[in-house]
Amino acid sequence: MYLPTTHQHMTADEFAALPEGPPYFQLVEGELYFMATPSGQHQDIVLNLASSIRVYLRAHPELGKVRVAPSDVRLDEHNVFEPDIYFVSRERSHVLTIPGATGAPDLIVEVLSPSTGRLDLHKKRPLYFHFGVREIWFVSPDRQQVEIHLPDAEDAARTLSAGETLTTDLLPGWSVPVAEFFD
């Protein structure tokens, strides 16, 4: 279950004036949500996946940049999210700022955790797509799967398990075996 920490609505500017974390928060539809410290397994998955993308982008810097949490993605005055990983293409590089991004990245990666998984899937997913995110990956440590979500689809476009390989049109030529996320 997810609960906002306050029922008083905030703006993105008020959110930005909060002290730097930890603890960390997200602003979802004007409500402040606490984010528990991620588990070691969660952080290992983030590191494995982000490292693979970063190595690829170092060989192909013309494609864009990858960032990891904590790094705010400000979508509008009432939505400031903190995805685990996000990729911004060269075409959208204008959204990158020193503290994070002001606008929609191309790709969002959320590693699901007990404290924020429902928030990621049910509240944030439709908002990400509303603001122009092109692809979202939800990584499930428990099931050792990756669900790929695209705009205009209610369900996952693809679900990949260990033994399969993840690719995306956003990173042409990049691929990684799903099992490597969970090593």
SULGI-V51683 format. One record per backbone hydrogen bond with DSSP energy under -0.5 kcal/mol. CO is the residue of the C=O (numbers start at 1). NH is the residue of the N-H. Records with the same first field share a line. If there is no record, write none. Layout:
# SULGI-V51683
CO->NH  NH
This chain:
# SULGI-V51683
7->9
11->15
12->16
13->17
15->18
24->35
26->28  33
27->29  80
28->31
30->10
31->28
32->5  6
33->26
34->36
35->24
39->43
40->44
41->45
42->46
43->47
44->48
45->49
46->50
47->51
48->52
49->53
50->54
51->55
52->56
53->57
54->58
55->59
56->59  60
60->63
61->64
63->90
65->88
67->86
72->74  101
73->75  81
74->103
76->79
77->12
78->30
79->75  76
80->27
81->73
84->69
85->109
86->67
87->106  107
88->65
89->92
90->93
92->95
93->96
95->102
99->72
100->97
101->74  103
106->134  135
107->87
108->137
109->84  85
110->112  139
112->141
113->116  117
116->120
117->121
118->122  123
119->123  124
120->125
123->127
124->128
125->129
126->130
127->131
128->133
129->132
134->151
135->108
136->138  149
137->110  139
138->140  147
139->112  141
140->144  145
144->162
145->140
146->148  160
147->138  149
148->157  158
149->136
150->153
158->148
160->146
161->164
164->178
166->176
168->171
169->172
171->174
174->168
176->166
177->180
178->181  182
179->182
180->183
